[in-house]
Amino acid sequence: MRKESVPEEKLDLSVNLGGIMMKNPVAVASGTFGYGREYEDFVNIADIGAVIVKGTTLEPRYGNPAPRIVETPAGMLNAIGLENPGVEVFINEHLPYLCDRGVTVIANIAGNTIDEYARIASILEGKKGIAGIELNISCPNVKEGGLQFGVDPDMVYQVVKAVKAETSIAVMPKLSPNVSDIVAIARAAEAGGADALSMINTLMGMAVDVEKRKPVLGNIFGGLSGPAIKPVALRMIYQVYQAVKLPILGGGGILNCTDALEFILVGATAVSVGTGNFVNPSIARDLVEDIEKYLSAHGLKSLEELRGAATLTDVGSQTQGE
Amino acid sequence: MPALENGLVLRHIQVSRDMYELEFIAPGIAQECRPGQFIHIRSALENNPLLRRPLSLYDVDKKLGSITLLYKLVGKGTNLLSRIRPKEYVDAMGPLGRGFSLLAPRKTALLVGGGVGIAPLVYLARVLQCQGCNVKVIHGVENRLELVALPRLRQIGVEFVPATIDGSAGFKGLVTDLVVKKVSPHEIDFIYCCGPEPMMAKVSGFARKNNIAAEISLEEYMACGVGACLGCARKMKSSDDEYKKICKDGPVFSIDEVELLRNKKNDR
């Protein structure tokens, strides 16, 4: 008997990340993918779940002195210093291009004051082609003596609230891991009206040049990313998933499908790849294919069946561990 | 268009104490290559080292579809790379960056390389020679055992003068002294230079003094290689506010664009 070829049912991997509609659950992280077009030769950028573009400030910024990056074990440090041409150039020169190509764009905004965040948000409001706004809250708050917005629950609450008041676009603060209580920060973001959470930003670190006897980075400190931070990211998402209702975009060192699934299992709705883009410029597409294969191989219809599954295990009281 | 390719390794040989030549088949990339561009190579499939390594095009055979890279062992990445054997694959991304501008036929080009900085100049020499330029190559090394490009340059058929610190071949002394003392500037239409920055600064000074146009190739820590991460930023002049990206705006720059650092510490 002739074997009938049954066309395999295409899995629907689309996700709704707090109002940000993604074709698939893999985004590329801000600062690692430019404005998308830099990677166009290597991957169809419209196929990516969401392209979170380079962080935008109100005015152009030149960025930090070189060297700005250094490789570290299973990771890298960066201190780019938010080099960017400012929000007007983003809207006029980059956004239309991405919009024409059908790219799902998430803007990433950064400010030195709450008012600056609010102003950028109001400028973005109503602009065609922005699916969401990610808030970089790892910036120093100039008015509060340079303390980062993201380390203080009250400041997180205020900045999210101020941005929400200016825009109807979904707002997703990107939480800094450099805090003692990530749950308190997540709750503050939720109370401020956030639609989703992005987790995690880089961990503050440094590297030293023993020949020059000084820090490697021009900025001394930089943000650690890559596989080295994955366990920290997973732990924080695990905690936050159980404490707040917001969908989470999870990332930190994702290099392959197993990594991505770990994030889904601790509660992430979607994942973001950052440093992994430097290793494999088509990683976002490859991850989606591999996730599909995993689901098919395990007879699963959607990621929904996996989401948060690892948080259901009763492990008794969770301690800080040794 | 640059591409990602898994290149089948044809040849991988140690050519000096700490330098290797790696030839692999990557037809898609090879067709696109221009002298001065680089290939971003992943040296390990594991996480350490994580990032790709930018390596200059040393030679390209477009008919065969092969790319040859010359690299020096400097750390973990190049060490792991050196273990890849023929018939294995290298994960290559490229060609990336802005290459050298090509001199018009019948003009005379002087190519000055320092150490492993000879790498991008060999493919340049081939292309310039092929299009009918007069090509003179000067290579400065510690001793004659490091004159790794000699057979290839002979095969290309360009004029070649070595400078060795120990005097074991050619001019005895620094390559920059050879340039300043022995080169007749009126015979040269264009200078291309790649090597340690203080050496390139000296060669640039010679070019400027004699009103010869020149291009140099810069290095910097790199992550993405395509202008996305803004990691390999550098101010072209100390008075500039803005930064250029070595990977995308370079690695080749005209000496009029960039202020080179004369001191060895290379601080910026």
Chai-1 contact restraints between the chains, C-beta under 6 A:
chainA,res_idxA,chainB,res_idxB,connection_type,confidence,min_distance_angstrom,max_distance_angstrom,comment,restraint_id
A,F33,B,A228,contact,1.0,0.0,6.0,A-B,restraint_1
A,G34,B,A228,contact,1.0,0.0,6.0,A-B,restraint_2
A,E38,B,V226,contact,1.0,0.0,6.0,A-B,restraint_3
A,E38,B,G227,contact,1.0,0.0,6.0,A-B,restraint_4
A,E38,B,A228,contact,1.0,0.0,6.0,A-B,restraint_5
A,D41,B,M1,contact,1.0,0.0,6.0,A-B,restraint_6
A,D41,B,P2,contact,1.0,0.0,6.0,A-B,restraint_7
A,F42,B,L4,contact,1.0,0.0,6.0,A-B,restraint_8
A,Y62,B,D241,contact,1.0,0.0,6.0,A-B,restraint_9
A,Y62,B,E242,contact,1.0,0.0,6.0,A-B,restraint_10
A,A66,B,A233,contact,1.0,0.0,6.0,A-B,restraint_11
A,A66,B,R234,contact,1.0,0.0,6.0,A-B,restraint_12
A,A66,B,R268,contact,1.0,0.0,6.0,A-B,restraint_13
A,P67,B,Y221,contact,1.0,0.0,6.0,A-B,restraint_14
A,R68,B,G231,contact,1.0,0.0,6.0,A-B,restraint_15
A,R68,B,A233,contact,1.0,0.0,6.0,A-B,restraint_16
A,I69,B,Y221,contact,1.0,0.0,6.0,A-B,restraint_17
A,I69,B,A223,contact,1.0,0.0,6.0,A-B,restraint_18
A,I69,B,G231,contact,1.0,0.0,6.0,A-B,restraint_19
A,E71,B,P49,contact,1.0,0.0,6.0,A-B,restraint_20
A,E71,B,L51,contact,1.0,0.0,6.0,A-B,restraint_21
A,P73,B,N48,contact,1.0,0.0,6.0,A-B,restraint_22
A,A74,B,N47,contact,1.0,0.0,6.0,A-B,restraint_23
A,A74,B,N48,contact,1.0,0.0,6.0,A-B,restraint_24
A,I80,B,L230,contact,1.0,0.0,6.0,A-B,restraint_25
A,E83,B,L230,contact,1.0,0.0,6.0,A-B,restraint_26
A,G226,B,L50,contact,1.0,0.0,6.0,A-B,restraint_27
A,P227,B,N47,contact,1.0,0.0,6.0,A-B,restraint_28
A,F278,B,L51,contact,1.0,0.0,6.0,A-B,restraint_29
A,F278,B,A223,contact,1.0,0.0,6.0,A-B,restraint_30
A,F278,B,C224,contact,1.0,0.0,6.0,A-B,restraint_31
